[in-house]
Amino acid sequence: MKKEKRAQKAWTTLEERYLKQNAGFLCISEIALRLDRSEASVKSKASRLRKQNGCLSLRHFKSKLVWCPRCATLRTKLFSKTGHCMVCRLRDRHSRIVDDCETALLSLGEEHRFYYEVYEGYRQSSLPKRPVSTSIKGLDTYAPASCLLCRT
């Protein structure tokens, strides 16, 4: 048994206008759904219109960004376990570490806590100190840079 071919439904000017206005803004499947046509029909009509006008494109950009519900920021990825972004996850981890450190300090004896606060509490990573800048008083604006090294 052979399938009967359906008669092709003619495109109206309203449908063509809708296709021209929404091409590139909506995906092909959405246009086909709204026009009650198949995706192949929409593609072939777009191809014919492109040959006539030369400026019709069905390329559609779909953003891969999602909203983080916690910080209300667009992110590329949310973690399935928490549903939050990496920044929120790191903030949570940091707050847990700070809480753990505070409870550990409270569990220390008074003598050990005093020792920690005096000697160990200020050990943190830091940037090296800035070099002392040389004085430029008395130099005119066009003095060469080598003069800055000579004078103290």
Rosetta constraint file for C-alpha pairs under 8 A:
AtomPair CA 11 CA 15 HARMONIC 6.25 0.50
AtomPair CA 11 CA 16 HARMONIC 6.72 0.50
AtomPair CA 12 CA 16 HARMONIC 6.34 0.50
AtomPair CA 13 CA 17 HARMONIC 6.03 0.50
AtomPair CA 14 CA 18 HARMONIC 6.08 0.50
AtomPair CA 15 CA 19 HARMONIC 6.14 0.50
AtomPair CA 15 CA 35 HARMONIC 6.82 0.50
AtomPair CA 16 CA 20 HARMONIC 6.17 0.50
AtomPair CA 17 CA 21 HARMONIC 6.08 0.50
AtomPair CA 18 CA 22 HARMONIC 6.03 0.50
AtomPair CA 19 CA 23 HARMONIC 5.63 0.50
AtomPair CA 19 CA 31 HARMONIC 7.12 0.50
AtomPair CA 19 CA 46 HARMONIC 7.62 0.50
AtomPair CA 20 CA 56 HARMONIC 6.87 0.50
AtomPair CA 22 CA 26 HARMONIC 5.77 0.50
AtomPair CA 22 CA 31 HARMONIC 7.53 0.50
AtomPair CA 23 CA 27 HARMONIC 7.57 0.50
AtomPair CA 23 CA 28 HARMONIC 7.88 0.50
AtomPair CA 23 CA 56 HARMONIC 6.99 0.50
AtomPair CA 23 CA 57 HARMONIC 6.15 0.50
AtomPair CA 23 CA 58 HARMONIC 5.01 0.50
AtomPair CA 23 CA 59 HARMONIC 7.50 0.50
AtomPair CA 23 CA 60 HARMONIC 7.77 0.50
AtomPair CA 24 CA 57 HARMONIC 6.06 0.50
AtomPair CA 24 CA 58 HARMONIC 4.84 0.50
AtomPair CA 24 CA 59 HARMONIC 5.09 0.50
AtomPair CA 24 CA 60 HARMONIC 4.63 0.50
AtomPair CA 24 CA 61 HARMONIC 7.53 0.50
AtomPair CA 25 CA 60 HARMONIC 6.07 0.50
AtomPair CA 25 CA 61 HARMONIC 7.78 0.50
AtomPair CA 26 CA 30 HARMONIC 6.21 0.50
AtomPair CA 26 CA 31 HARMONIC 6.46 0.50
AtomPair CA 26 CA 60 HARMONIC 6.41 0.50
AtomPair CA 27 CA 31 HARMONIC 6.45 0.50
AtomPair CA 27 CA 58 HARMONIC 7.31 0.50
AtomPair CA 27 CA 59 HARMONIC 7.62 0.50
AtomPair CA 27 CA 60 HARMONIC 5.61 0.50
AtomPair CA 28 CA 32 HARMONIC 6.07 0.50
AtomPair CA 28 CA 39 HARMONIC 6.31 0.50
AtomPair CA 28 CA 42 HARMONIC 7.21 0.50
AtomPair CA 28 CA 43 HARMONIC 7.67 0.50
AtomPair CA 28 CA 58 HARMONIC 6.90 0.50
AtomPair CA 29 CA 33 HARMONIC 6.07 0.50
AtomPair CA 29 CA 39 HARMONIC 6.06 0.50
AtomPair CA 30 CA 34 HARMONIC 6.24 0.50
AtomPair CA 31 CA 35 HARMONIC 6.11 0.50
AtomPair CA 31 CA 42 HARMONIC 7.64 0.50
AtomPair CA 32 CA 36 HARMONIC 5.77 0.50
AtomPair CA 32 CA 37 HARMONIC 4.93 0.50
AtomPair CA 32 CA 38 HARMONIC 5.60 0.50
AtomPair CA 32 CA 39 HARMONIC 5.47 0.50
AtomPair CA 32 CA 42 HARMONIC 6.25 0.50
AtomPair CA 33 CA 37 HARMONIC 6.45 0.50
AtomPair CA 33 CA 38 HARMONIC 7.65 0.50
AtomPair CA 37 CA 41 HARMONIC 6.39 0.50
AtomPair CA 37 CA 42 HARMONIC 6.95 0.50
AtomPair CA 38 CA 42 HARMONIC 6.46 0.50
AtomPair CA 39 CA 43 HARMONIC 6.15 0.50
AtomPair CA 40 CA 44 HARMONIC 6.10 0.50
AtomPair CA 41 CA 45 HARMONIC 6.12 0.50
AtomPair CA 42 CA 46 HARMONIC 6.06 0.50
AtomPair CA 43 CA 47 HARMONIC 6.12 0.50
AtomPair CA 43 CA 58 HARMONIC 7.94 0.50
AtomPair CA 44 CA 48 HARMONIC 6.27 0.50
AtomPair CA 45 CA 49 HARMONIC 6.15 0.50
AtomPair CA 46 CA 50 HARMONIC 5.95 0.50
AtomPair CA 46 CA 56 HARMONIC 6.87 0.50
AtomPair CA 46 CA 57 HARMONIC 7.57 0.50
AtomPair CA 46 CA 58 HARMONIC 7.49 0.50
AtomPair CA 47 CA 51 HARMONIC 6.31 0.50
AtomPair CA 48 CA 52 HARMONIC 6.47 0.50
AtomPair CA 49 CA 53 HARMONIC 6.02 0.50
AtomPair CA 49 CA 54 HARMONIC 7.36 0.50
AtomPair CA 49 CA 56 HARMONIC 6.93 0.50
AtomPair CA 50 CA 54 HARMONIC 4.42 0.50
AtomPair CA 50 CA 55 HARMONIC 5.92 0.50
AtomPair CA 50 CA 56 HARMONIC 5.10 0.50
AtomPair CA 50 CA 57 HARMONIC 7.50 0.50
AtomPair CA 64 CA 76 HARMONIC 6.39 0.50
AtomPair CA 65 CA 74 HARMONIC 5.82 0.50
AtomPair CA 65 CA 75 HARMONIC 5.36 0.50
AtomPair CA 65 CA 76 HARMONIC 4.74 0.50
AtomPair CA 65 CA 77 HARMONIC 7.31 0.50
AtomPair CA 66 CA 74 HARMONIC 5.37 0.50
AtomPair CA 66 CA 75 HARMONIC 5.41 0.50
AtomPair CA 66 CA 76 HARMONIC 6.19 0.50
AtomPair CA 66 CA 77 HARMONIC 6.94 0.50
AtomPair CA 66 CA 78 HARMONIC 7.51 0.50
AtomPair CA 67 CA 72 HARMONIC 5.99 0.50
AtomPair CA 67 CA 73 HARMONIC 5.53 0.50
AtomPair CA 67 CA 74 HARMONIC 4.59 0.50
AtomPair CA 67 CA 75 HARMONIC 6.12 0.50
AtomPair CA 68 CA 72 HARMONIC 5.17 0.50
AtomPair CA 68 CA 73 HARMONIC 5.51 0.50
AtomPair CA 68 CA 74 HARMONIC 6.35 0.50
AtomPair CA 68 CA 75 HARMONIC 6.59 0.50
AtomPair CA 68 CA 78 HARMONIC 6.89 0.50
AtomPair CA 68 CA 83 HARMONIC 7.50 0.50
AtomPair CA 68 CA 84 HARMONIC 5.59 0.50
AtomPair CA 68 CA 85 HARMONIC 5.84 0.50
AtomPair CA 69 CA 73 HARMONIC 7.83 0.50
AtomPair CA 69 CA 83 HARMONIC 7.68 0.50
AtomPair CA 69 CA 84 HARMONIC 6.70 0.50
AtomPair CA 70 CA 84 HARMONIC 6.49 0.50
AtomPair CA 70 CA 88 HARMONIC 7.27 0.50
AtomPair CA 71 CA 88 HARMONIC 7.16 0.50
AtomPair CA 75 CA 85 HARMONIC 6.70 0.50
AtomPair CA 77 CA 85 HARMONIC 6.26 0.50
AtomPair CA 77 CA 86 HARMONIC 7.72 0.50
AtomPair CA 78 CA 83 HARMONIC 5.52 0.50
AtomPair CA 78 CA 84 HARMONIC 5.19 0.50
AtomPair CA 78 CA 85 HARMONIC 4.67 0.50
AtomPair CA 78 CA 86 HARMONIC 7.24 0.50
AtomPair CA 79 CA 83 HARMONIC 5.09 0.50
AtomPair CA 79 CA 84 HARMONIC 5.74 0.50
AtomPair CA 79 CA 85 HARMONIC 6.28 0.50
AtomPair CA 79 CA 86 HARMONIC 7.57 0.50
AtomPair CA 80 CA 84 HARMONIC 7.85 0.50
AtomPair CA 84 CA 88 HARMONIC 6.16 0.50
AtomPair CA 84 CA 89 HARMONIC 6.63 0.50
AtomPair CA 85 CA 89 HARMONIC 6.26 0.50
AtomPair CA 86 CA 90 HARMONIC 6.11 0.50
AtomPair CA 87 CA 91 HARMONIC 6.23 0.50
AtomPair CA 88 CA 92 HARMONIC 6.19 0.50
AtomPair CA 89 CA 93 HARMONIC 6.23 0.50
AtomPair CA 90 CA 94 HARMONIC 6.04 0.50
AtomPair CA 91 CA 95 HARMONIC 6.18 0.50
AtomPair CA 92 CA 96 HARMONIC 6.21 0.50
AtomPair CA 93 CA 97 HARMONIC 6.25 0.50
AtomPair CA 94 CA 98 HARMONIC 6.22 0.50
AtomPair CA 95 CA 99 HARMONIC 6.13 0.50
AtomPair CA 96 CA 100 HARMONIC 6.12 0.50
AtomPair CA 97 CA 101 HARMONIC 6.17 0.50
AtomPair CA 98 CA 102 HARMONIC 6.22 0.50
AtomPair CA 99 CA 103 HARMONIC 6.26 0.50
AtomPair CA 100 CA 104 HARMONIC 6.12 0.50
AtomPair CA 101 CA 105 HARMONIC 6.14 0.50
AtomPair CA 102 CA 106 HARMONIC 6.24 0.50
AtomPair CA 103 CA 107 HARMONIC 6.24 0.50
AtomPair CA 104 CA 108 HARMONIC 6.55 0.50
AtomPair CA 105 CA 113 HARMONIC 6.53 0.50
AtomPair CA 108 CA 112 HARMONIC 6.07 0.50
AtomPair CA 108 CA 113 HARMONIC 5.83 0.50
AtomPair CA 109 CA 113 HARMONIC 6.04 0.50
AtomPair CA 110 CA 114 HARMONIC 6.14 0.50
AtomPair CA 111 CA 115 HARMONIC 6.30 0.50
AtomPair CA 112 CA 116 HARMONIC 6.13 0.50
AtomPair CA 113 CA 117 HARMONIC 6.14 0.50
AtomPair CA 114 CA 118 HARMONIC 6.16 0.50
AtomPair CA 115 CA 119 HARMONIC 5.95 0.50
AtomPair CA 115 CA 120 HARMONIC 7.30 0.50
AtomPair CA 116 CA 120 HARMONIC 4.73 0.50
AtomPair CA 116 CA 121 HARMONIC 5.56 0.50
AtomPair CA 117 CA 121 HARMONIC 4.69 0.50
AtomPair CA 117 CA 122 HARMONIC 7.56 0.50
AtomPair CA 118 CA 122 HARMONIC 7.79 0.50
AtomPair CA 119 CA 123 HARMONIC 7.87 0.50
AtomPair CA 134 CA 148 HARMONIC 7.02 0.50
AtomPair CA 134 CA 149 HARMONIC 7.97 0.50
AtomPair CA 134 CA 152 HARMONIC 6.49 0.50
AtomPair CA 135 CA 148 HARMONIC 7.91 0.50
AtomPair CA 135 CA 152 HARMONIC 6.88 0.50
AtomPair CA 136 CA 148 HARMONIC 7.04 0.50
AtomPair CA 139 CA 143 HARMONIC 6.28 0.50
AtomPair CA 143 CA 147 HARMONIC 6.81 0.50
AtomPair CA 144 CA 148 HARMONIC 7.50 0.50
AtomPair CA 145 CA 149 HARMONIC 7.14 0.50
AtomPair CA 146 CA 150 HARMONIC 6.56 0.50
AtomPair CA 147 CA 151 HARMONIC 6.25 0.50
AtomPair CA 148 CA 152 HARMONIC 7.74 0.50
